[in-house]
C-alpha cells in the first residue's frame, strides 16, 4: 500500500489539491502497478511564514518579488 506524503505552499484551491492527488495516484499506478484504491496521498499545505529555503521564508521571498515588481 503506497503512501505519498507531499508538502506544498498554502493557498491552493480544493480543485488544485484534488488534481494533484489524482495525478500522483495515476503516476504511482503506472510506475509500480499499484491498484488505485491502495494508493494513499497526504497533502500538507504549509504557510509561507513556516517554510523557508536558503534561510528566507517563502512569504518574505514573495513580498520581495512583489516589491520589485512595483
N, CA, C and O of each residue as an XYZ file, in Angstrom:
280
protein
N       0.847     -1.177      0.000
C       0.000      0.000      0.000
C       0.893      1.240      0.000
O       1.402      1.622      1.054
N       1.092      1.870     -1.143
C       1.927      3.069     -1.205
C       1.292      4.236     -0.451
O       0.082      4.454     -0.502
N       2.143      4.969      0.243
C       1.719      6.192      0.917
C       2.599      7.319      0.408
O       3.823      7.273      0.534
N       1.966      8.331     -0.169
C       2.679      9.500     -0.680
C       2.359     10.662      0.250
O       1.192     10.976      0.484
N       3.392     11.295      0.775
C       3.218     12.482      1.611
C       3.890     13.637      0.896
O       5.062     13.553      0.528
N       3.147     14.718      0.701
C       3.685     15.859     -0.030
C       3.331     17.142      0.715
O       2.213     17.303      1.205
N       4.287     18.036      0.792
C       4.064     19.360      1.388
C       4.117     20.387      0.274
O       5.019     20.370     -0.563
N       3.136     21.282      0.274
C       3.086     22.357     -0.717
C       2.786     23.658      0.005
O       2.265     23.658      1.120
N       3.118     24.758     -0.639
C       2.787     26.054     -0.078
C       1.279     26.219      0.021
O       0.543     25.771     -0.858
N       0.826     26.850      1.072
C      -0.600     27.064      1.291
C      -1.182     27.977      0.226
O      -0.472     28.763     -0.402
N      -2.481     27.857      0.039
C      -3.171     28.749     -0.872
C      -3.722     28.058     -2.097
O      -4.317     28.708     -2.957
N      -3.536     26.752     -2.196
C      -4.088     26.026     -3.337
C      -5.579     25.817     -3.130
O      -6.050     25.697     -1.999
N      -6.306     25.776     -4.220
C      -7.746     25.527     -4.130
C      -7.994     24.033     -3.929
O      -7.107     23.208     -4.148
N      -9.205     23.702     -3.512
C      -9.569     22.292     -3.367
C      -9.431     21.565     -4.695
O      -8.998     20.413     -4.728
N      -9.794     22.223     -5.788
C      -9.670     21.601     -7.109
C      -8.209     21.316     -7.458
O      -7.903     20.268     -8.026
N      -7.311     22.234     -7.124
C      -5.895     22.018     -7.394
C      -5.360     20.840     -6.587
O      -4.604     20.021     -7.110
N      -5.745     20.752     -5.328
C      -5.297     19.643     -4.489
C      -5.880     18.334     -5.011
O      -5.185     17.320     -5.063
N      -7.142     18.354     -5.394
C      -7.781     17.164     -5.944
C      -7.050     16.689     -7.206
O      -6.822     15.492     -7.378
N      -6.687     17.617     -8.079
C      -5.950     17.271     -9.297
C      -4.580     16.696     -8.946
O      -4.151     15.708     -9.544
N      -3.901     17.297     -7.997
C      -2.594     16.802     -7.566
C      -2.700     15.367     -7.060
O      -1.896     14.512     -7.432
N      -3.687     15.105     -6.215
C      -3.891     13.763     -5.663
C      -4.163     12.762     -6.790
O      -3.615     11.660     -6.791
N      -4.993     13.140     -7.730
C      -5.306     12.252     -8.858
C      -4.064     11.955     -9.679
O      -3.807     10.805    -10.033
N      -3.290     12.998     -9.984
C      -2.086     12.815    -10.803
C      -1.042     11.961    -10.083
O      -0.409     11.106    -10.704
N      -0.858     12.182     -8.791
C       0.094     11.375     -8.028
C      -0.349      9.915     -7.973
O       0.469      9.004     -8.109
N      -1.638      9.703     -7.775
C      -2.168      8.331     -7.754
C      -1.963      7.663     -9.104
O      -1.486      6.531     -9.173
N      -2.321      8.362    -10.176
C      -2.164      7.794    -11.518
C      -0.703      7.459    -11.821
O      -0.409      6.415    -12.402
N       0.203      8.342    -11.430
C       1.631      8.102    -11.679
C       2.119      6.884    -10.903
O       2.932      6.111    -11.410
N       1.639      6.711     -9.694
C       2.038      5.568     -8.878
C       1.512      4.273     -9.477
O       2.218      3.265     -9.503
N       0.285      4.298     -9.955
C      -0.292      3.122    -10.620
C       0.552      2.744    -11.830
O       0.872      1.572    -12.028
N       0.914      3.744    -12.645
C       1.720      3.478    -13.842
C       3.123      2.987    -13.486
O       3.634      2.055    -14.108
N       3.731      3.604    -12.504
C       5.133      3.324    -12.200
C       5.351      1.969    -11.533
O       6.315      1.269    -11.844
N       4.459      1.599    -10.619
C       4.714      0.363     -9.859
C       3.575     -0.644     -9.926
O       3.630     -1.693     -9.284
N       2.550     -0.328    -10.698
C       1.458     -1.275    -10.863
C       0.545     -1.408     -9.659
O      -0.149     -2.414     -9.514
N       0.540     -0.402     -8.796
C      -0.341     -0.437     -7.627
C      -1.796     -0.279     -8.067
O      -2.085      0.327     -9.099
N      -2.685     -0.824     -7.280
C      -4.108     -0.598     -7.527
C      -4.447      0.809     -7.036
O      -3.986      1.201     -5.964
N      -5.228      1.572     -7.775
C      -5.543      2.942     -7.365
C      -6.101      3.032     -5.943
O      -5.765      3.953     -5.200
N      -6.946      2.083     -5.571
C      -7.556      2.138     -4.238
C      -6.563      1.824     -3.120
O      -6.867      2.022     -1.944
N      -5.373      1.333     -3.486
C      -4.351      1.052     -2.481
C      -3.408      2.230     -2.259
O      -2.605      2.214     -1.326
N      -3.499      3.242     -3.104
C      -2.597      4.394     -3.015
C      -3.207      5.448     -2.091
O      -4.320      5.922     -2.317
N      -2.463      5.801     -1.054
C      -2.882      6.874     -0.140
C      -2.012      8.101     -0.382
O      -0.809      7.987     -0.617
N      -2.631      9.267     -0.321
C      -1.908     10.527     -0.514
C      -2.276     11.469      0.620
O      -3.453     11.674      0.912
N      -1.267     12.034      1.250
C      -1.471     13.045      2.286
C      -0.859     14.343      1.779
O       0.333     14.403      1.477
N      -1.683     15.379      1.689
C      -1.221     16.693      1.241
C      -1.229     17.628      2.441
O      -2.260     17.823      3.085
N      -0.077     18.198      2.730
C       0.039     19.167      3.810
C       0.329     20.525      3.189
O       1.323     20.695      2.483
N      -0.547     21.492      3.457
C      -0.310     22.851      2.968
C       0.358     23.650      4.091
O      -0.154     23.736      5.207
N       1.501     24.223      3.767
C       2.316     24.922      4.755
C       2.290     26.419      4.455
O       2.508     26.841      3.319
N       2.023     27.199      5.473
C       2.031     28.657      5.323
C       3.432     29.135      4.934
O       4.435     28.585      5.387
N       3.481     30.146      4.104
C       4.750     30.688      3.636
C       5.649     31.212      4.739
O       6.866     31.283      4.567
N       5.064     31.580      5.868
C       5.862     32.040      7.006
C       6.499     30.880      7.756
O       7.365     31.089      8.605
N       6.073     29.651      7.446
C       6.597     28.463      8.125
C       7.436     27.593      7.207
O       7.779     26.468      7.570
N       7.771     28.092      6.027
C       8.564     27.332      5.059
C       9.647     28.263      4.543
O       9.370     29.386      4.121
N      10.866     27.788      4.581
C      11.984     28.615      4.107
C      12.952     27.760      3.316
O      13.066     26.555      3.537
N      13.637     28.394      2.403
C      14.798     27.773      1.778
C      15.835     28.863      1.599
O      15.515     30.025      1.347
N      17.081     28.457      1.735
C      18.158     29.432      1.668
C      18.112     30.446      2.800
O      18.663     31.540      2.682
N      17.453     30.082      3.902
C      17.387     30.971      5.062
C      16.340     32.064      4.972
O      16.295     32.941      5.835
N      15.498     32.035      3.947
C      14.470     33.060      3.765
C      13.122     32.380      3.604
O      12.986     31.418      2.848
N      12.114     32.895      4.329
C      10.791     32.288      4.220
C      10.187     32.554      2.845
O      10.531     33.524      2.169
N       9.290     31.675      2.457
C       8.593     31.872      1.183
C       7.784     33.161      1.209
O       7.664     33.842      0.190
N       7.231     33.499      2.366
C       6.464     34.741      2.486
C       7.354     35.950      2.225
O       6.945     36.885      1.537
N       8.569     35.938      2.770
C       9.495     37.052      2.549
C       9.944     37.118      1.089
O      10.104     38.207      0.538
N      10.147     35.963      0.464
C      10.523     35.947     -0.952
C       9.397     36.507     -1.813
O       9.641     37.260     -2.756
N       8.167     36.135     -1.484
C       7.013     36.640     -2.232
C       6.903     38.152     -2.071
O       6.674     38.865     -3.047
N       7.065     38.644     -0.847
C       6.988     40.078     -0.603
C       8.074     40.825     -1.375
O       7.824     41.900     -1.921
N       9.281     40.255     -1.421
C      10.377     40.888     -2.157
C      10.077     40.933     -3.666
O      10.365     41.930     -4.328
N       9.500     39.856     -4.199
C       9.143     39.838     -5.637
C       8.082     40.888     -5.932
O       8.161     41.594     -6.937
N       7.089     40.989     -5.053
C       6.018     41.967     -5.261
C       6.543     43.389     -5.170
O       6.118     44.256     -5.934
N       7.471     43.641     -4.237
C       8.049     44.983     -4.093
C       8.888     45.336     -5.321
O       8.882     46.482     -5.772
N       9.605     44.356     -5.858
C      10.434     44.592     -7.031
C       9.588     44.842     -8.280
O       9.987     45.579     -9.181
N       8.420     44.217     -8.310
C       7.529     44.369     -9.464
C       6.841     45.735     -9.437
O       6.311     46.204    -10.444
N       6.863     46.351     -8.270
C       6.374     47.693     -8.142
C       4.947     47.857     -7.938
O       4.466     48.984     -7.820
